[in-house]
Amino acid sequence: MTSIRKGRLVSDLYTKPTDRHLYLHKDSSHNESTKKAIPYGLGVRLKRIFSEETDYKKHRDEIK
């Protein structure tokens, strides 16, 4: 979602209300590189979406 804050365009993350943010279980049979790549990829995605550092940090803390 995009809005105007203090005269600037600001982007924010939209998730559907039914999204449960479920990812791989730590005991899954996937290799370690795949397990490590998921949180890294989510972090990169958040960094690209947010133009404000405070918004990025808020959502980053939610995925920890």
Buried (B, 14 or more C-beta within 10 A) or exposed (E): EEEEEEEEEBBBBEEEEEEEEEEEEEEEEEEEEEBEEEBEEBBEEBEEBBBBEEBBEBBBEEEE
